[in-house]
Amino acid sequence: MMGEVRDRIMAKLTSAFAPSQLKVTDESAMHAGHAGAPEGGESHFHVQIVSEAFAGKSRLDRQRAVNAVLADELAGPVHALTMTVEAP
């Protein structure tokens, strides 16, 4: 079902960080035909998230926190994840 992985990413990030802003974009179509890009998409995503939970943390620590929450997705259906992670 299209959007299932995106919806799961959104739900997990919302639960973990209570973001004031969250946008999850499926960029899989831009990577069609290269290694790691399966038919049907939902393999390449960009996350934009703003949350108080990231206040006082370095960019690397913010990204690590997102990666930890999405560990199951990164080990499975998600081949690539780019992100913009900010505090308000």
mmCIF file of the C-alpha atoms, coordinates in Angstrom:
data_MODEL
# 
_entry.id   MODEL 
# 
loop_
_atom_site.group_PDB 
_atom_site.id 
_atom_site.type_symbol 
_atom_site.label_atom_id 
_atom_site.label_alt_id 
_atom_site.label_comp_id 
_atom_site.label_asym_id 
_atom_site.label_entity_id 
_atom_site.label_seq_id 
_atom_site.pdbx_PDB_ins_code 
_atom_site.Cartn_x 
_atom_site.Cartn_y 
_atom_site.Cartn_z 
_atom_site.occupancy 
_atom_site.B_iso_or_equiv 
_atom_site.pdbx_formal_charge 
_atom_site.auth_seq_id 
_atom_site.auth_comp_id 
_atom_site.auth_asym_id 
_atom_site.auth_atom_id 
_atom_site.pdbx_PDB_model_num 
ATOM 1  C CA . MET A 1 1  ? 0.000  0.000  0.000   1.00 0.00 ? 1  MET A CA 1 
ATOM 2  C CA . MET A 1 2  ? 1.479  3.338  -1.048  1.00 0.00 ? 2  MET A CA 1 
ATOM 3  C CA . GLY A 1 3  ? 2.257  5.703  1.791   1.00 0.00 ? 3  GLY A CA 1 
ATOM 4  C CA . GLU A 1 4  ? 2.480  3.014  4.453   1.00 0.00 ? 4  GLU A CA 1 
ATOM 5  C CA . VAL A 1 5  ? 6.187  3.582  5.181   1.00 0.00 ? 5  VAL A CA 1 
ATOM 6  C CA . ARG A 1 6  ? 5.749  7.368  5.084   1.00 0.00 ? 6  ARG A CA 1 
ATOM 7  C CA . ASP A 1 7  ? 2.817  7.147  7.496   1.00 0.00 ? 7  ASP A CA 1 
ATOM 8  C CA . ARG A 1 8  ? 4.835  4.939  9.864   1.00 0.00 ? 8  ARG A CA 1 
ATOM 9  C CA . ILE A 1 9  ? 7.745  7.414  9.803   1.00 0.00 ? 9  ILE A CA 1 
ATOM 10 C CA . MET A 1 10 ? 5.376  10.296 10.561  1.00 0.00 ? 10 MET A CA 1 
ATOM 11 C CA . ALA A 1 11 ? 3.711  8.426  13.427  1.00 0.00 ? 11 ALA A CA 1 
ATOM 12 C CA . LYS A 1 12 ? 7.007  7.428  15.040  1.00 0.00 ? 12 LYS A CA 1 
ATOM 13 C CA . LEU A 1 13 ? 8.516  10.913 14.793  1.00 0.00 ? 13 LEU A CA 1 
ATOM 14 C CA . THR A 1 14 ? 5.333  12.510 16.114  1.00 0.00 ? 14 THR A CA 1 
ATOM 15 C CA . SER A 1 15 ? 5.250  10.142 19.075  1.00 0.00 ? 15 SER A CA 1 
ATOM 16 C CA . ALA A 1 16 ? 8.953  10.509 19.896  1.00 0.00 ? 16 ALA A CA 1 
ATOM 17 C CA . PHE A 1 17 ? 9.439  14.254 19.433  1.00 0.00 ? 17 PHE A CA 1 
ATOM 18 C CA . ALA A 1 18 ? 6.017  15.995 19.493  1.00 0.00 ? 18 ALA A CA 1 
ATOM 19 C CA . PRO A 1 19 ? 7.177  18.246 16.659  1.00 0.00 ? 19 PRO A CA 1 
ATOM 20 C CA . SER A 1 20 ? 5.782  21.703 15.982  1.00 0.00 ? 20 SER A CA 1 
ATOM 21 C CA . GLN A 1 21 ? 6.521  21.057 12.297  1.00 0.00 ? 21 GLN A CA 1 
ATOM 22 C CA . LEU A 1 22 ? 6.934  17.777 10.453  1.00 0.00 ? 22 LEU A CA 1 
ATOM 23 C CA . LYS A 1 23 ? 7.128  17.022 6.752   1.00 0.00 ? 23 LYS A CA 1 
ATOM 24 C CA . VAL A 1 24 ? 8.081  13.626 5.330   1.00 0.00 ? 24 VAL A CA 1 
ATOM 25 C CA . THR A 1 25 ? 8.654  13.572 1.578   1.00 0.00 ? 25 THR A CA 1 
ATOM 26 C CA . ASP A 1 26 ? 8.969  10.380 -0.463  1.00 0.00 ? 26 ASP A CA 1 
ATOM 27 C CA . GLU A 1 27 ? 11.792 11.137 -2.921  1.00 0.00 ? 27 GLU A CA 1 
ATOM 28 C CA . SER A 1 28 ? 11.958 7.602  -4.304  1.00 0.00 ? 28 SER A CA 1 
ATOM 29 C CA . ALA A 1 29 ? 10.883 8.608  -7.814  1.00 0.00 ? 29 ALA A CA 1 
ATOM 30 C CA . MET A 1 30 ? 14.048 10.713 -8.133  1.00 0.00 ? 30 MET A CA 1 
ATOM 31 C CA . HIS A 1 31 ? 16.133 7.574  -7.536  1.00 0.00 ? 31 HIS A CA 1 
ATOM 32 C CA . ALA A 1 32 ? 14.265 5.092  -9.736  1.00 0.00 ? 32 ALA A CA 1 
ATOM 33 C CA . GLY A 1 33 ? 16.549 2.703  -11.540 1.00 0.00 ? 33 GLY A CA 1 
ATOM 34 C CA . HIS A 1 34 ? 19.556 2.816  -9.248  1.00 0.00 ? 34 HIS A CA 1 
ATOM 35 C CA . ALA A 1 35 ? 20.705 0.234  -6.702  1.00 0.00 ? 35 ALA A CA 1 
ATOM 36 C CA . GLY A 1 36 ? 18.560 0.185  -3.580  1.00 0.00 ? 36 GLY A CA 1 
ATOM 37 C CA . ALA A 1 37 ? 15.549 1.705  -5.295  1.00 0.00 ? 37 ALA A CA 1 
ATOM 38 C CA . PRO A 1 38 ? 12.876 -1.007 -5.442  1.00 0.00 ? 38 PRO A CA 1 
ATOM 39 C CA . GLU A 1 39 ? 9.840  -0.880 -7.683  1.00 0.00 ? 39 GLU A CA 1 
ATOM 40 C CA . GLY A 1 40 ? 6.969  0.962  -6.074  1.00 0.00 ? 40 GLY A CA 1 
ATOM 41 C CA . GLY A 1 41 ? 9.000  3.546  -4.181  1.00 0.00 ? 41 GLY A CA 1 
ATOM 42 C CA . GLU A 1 42 ? 8.974  4.252  -0.451  1.00 0.00 ? 42 GLU A CA 1 
ATOM 43 C CA . SER A 1 43 ? 12.726 3.729  -0.236  1.00 0.00 ? 43 SER A CA 1 
ATOM 44 C CA . HIS A 1 44 ? 14.137 7.283  -0.235  1.00 0.00 ? 44 HIS A CA 1 
ATOM 45 C CA . PHE A 1 45 ? 12.797 9.963  2.120   1.00 0.00 ? 45 PHE A CA 1 
ATOM 46 C CA . HIS A 1 46 ? 13.524 13.483 3.275   1.00 0.00 ? 46 HIS A CA 1 
ATOM 47 C CA . VAL A 1 47 ? 12.392 14.481 6.774   1.00 0.00 ? 47 VAL A CA 1 
ATOM 48 C CA . GLN A 1 48 ? 11.973 18.078 7.912   1.00 0.00 ? 48 GLN A CA 1 
ATOM 49 C CA . ILE A 1 49 ? 11.259 18.269 11.632  1.00 0.00 ? 49 ILE A CA 1 
ATOM 50 C CA . VAL A 1 50 ? 11.210 21.049 14.221  1.00 0.00 ? 50 VAL A CA 1 
ATOM 51 C CA . SER A 1 51 ? 10.880 20.090 17.889  1.00 0.00 ? 51 SER A CA 1 
ATOM 52 C CA . GLU A 1 52 ? 11.707 21.442 21.345  1.00 0.00 ? 52 GLU A CA 1 
ATOM 53 C CA . ALA A 1 53 ? 13.222 18.012 21.990  1.00 0.00 ? 53 ALA A CA 1 
ATOM 54 C CA . PHE A 1 54 ? 16.213 19.088 19.894  1.00 0.00 ? 54 PHE A CA 1 
ATOM 55 C CA . ALA A 1 55 ? 16.947 22.289 21.838  1.00 0.00 ? 55 ALA A CA 1 
ATOM 56 C CA . GLY A 1 56 ? 20.554 22.454 23.009  1.00 0.00 ? 56 GLY A CA 1 
ATOM 57 C CA . LYS A 1 57 ? 21.602 19.427 20.938  1.00 0.00 ? 57 LYS A CA 1 
ATOM 58 C CA . SER A 1 58 ? 24.152 19.420 18.138  1.00 0.00 ? 58 SER A CA 1 
ATOM 59 C CA . ARG A 1 59 ? 23.102 18.716 14.569  1.00 0.00 ? 59 ARG A CA 1 
ATOM 60 C CA . LEU A 1 60 ? 24.729 15.290 14.797  1.00 0.00 ? 60 LEU A CA 1 
ATOM 61 C CA . ASP A 1 61 ? 22.910 14.437 18.043  1.00 0.00 ? 61 ASP A CA 1 
ATOM 62 C CA . ARG A 1 62 ? 19.602 15.522 16.487  1.00 0.00 ? 62 ARG A CA 1 
ATOM 63 C CA . GLN A 1 63 ? 20.183 13.306 13.463  1.00 0.00 ? 63 GLN A CA 1 
ATOM 64 C CA . ARG A 1 64 ? 21.226 10.378 15.642  1.00 0.00 ? 64 ARG A CA 1 
ATOM 65 C CA . ALA A 1 65 ? 18.008 10.725 17.648  1.00 0.00 ? 65 ALA A CA 1 
ATOM 66 C CA . VAL A 1 66 ? 15.908 10.571 14.471  1.00 0.00 ? 66 VAL A CA 1 
ATOM 67 C CA . ASN A 1 67 ? 17.905 7.597  13.175  1.00 0.00 ? 67 ASN A CA 1 
ATOM 68 C CA . ALA A 1 68 ? 17.386 5.766  16.468  1.00 0.00 ? 68 ALA A CA 1 
ATOM 69 C CA . VAL A 1 69 ? 13.611 6.240  16.310  1.00 0.00 ? 69 VAL A CA 1 
ATOM 70 C CA . LEU A 1 70 ? 13.546 5.047  12.694  1.00 0.00 ? 70 LEU A CA 1 
ATOM 71 C CA . ALA A 1 71 ? 16.002 2.151  13.162  1.00 0.00 ? 71 ALA A CA 1 
ATOM 72 C CA . ASP A 1 72 ? 13.505 -0.498 11.993  1.00 0.00 ? 72 ASP A CA 1 
ATOM 73 C CA . GLU A 1 73 ? 12.667 1.428  8.830   1.00 0.00 ? 73 GLU A CA 1 
ATOM 74 C CA . LEU A 1 74 ? 16.347 2.097  8.078   1.00 0.00 ? 74 LEU A CA 1 
ATOM 75 C CA . ALA A 1 75 ? 17.111 -1.599 8.498   1.00 0.00 ? 75 ALA A CA 1 
ATOM 76 C CA . GLY A 1 76 ? 14.304 -2.542 6.121   1.00 0.00 ? 76 GLY A CA 1 
ATOM 77 C CA . PRO A 1 77 ? 12.341 -0.634 3.543   1.00 0.00 ? 77 PRO A CA 1 
ATOM 78 C CA . VAL A 1 78 ? 14.176 2.713  3.731   1.00 0.00 ? 78 VAL A CA 1 
ATOM 79 C CA . HIS A 1 79 ? 17.349 2.775  1.642   1.00 0.00 ? 79 HIS A CA 1 
ATOM 80 C CA . ALA A 1 80 ? 18.176 6.463  2.121   1.00 0.00 ? 80 ALA A CA 1 
ATOM 81 C CA . LEU A 1 81 ? 17.073 9.173  4.533   1.00 0.00 ? 81 LEU A CA 1 
ATOM 82 C CA . THR A 1 82 ? 18.035 12.823 4.401   1.00 0.00 ? 82 THR A CA 1 
ATOM 83 C CA . MET A 1 83 ? 16.873 15.227 7.048   1.00 0.00 ? 83 MET A CA 1 
ATOM 84 C CA . THR A 1 84 ? 16.642 18.745 8.316   1.00 0.00 ? 84 THR A CA 1 
ATOM 85 C CA . VAL A 1 85 ? 16.318 18.585 12.122  1.00 0.00 ? 85 VAL A CA 1 
ATOM 86 C CA . GLU A 1 86 ? 15.883 21.824 14.062  1.00 0.00 ? 86 GLU A CA 1 
ATOM 87 C CA . ALA A 1 87 ? 14.809 23.266 17.374  1.00 0.00 ? 87 ALA A CA 1 
ATOM 88 C CA . PRO A 1 88 ? 12.286 26.158 17.291  1.00 0.00 ? 88 PRO A CA 1 
# 
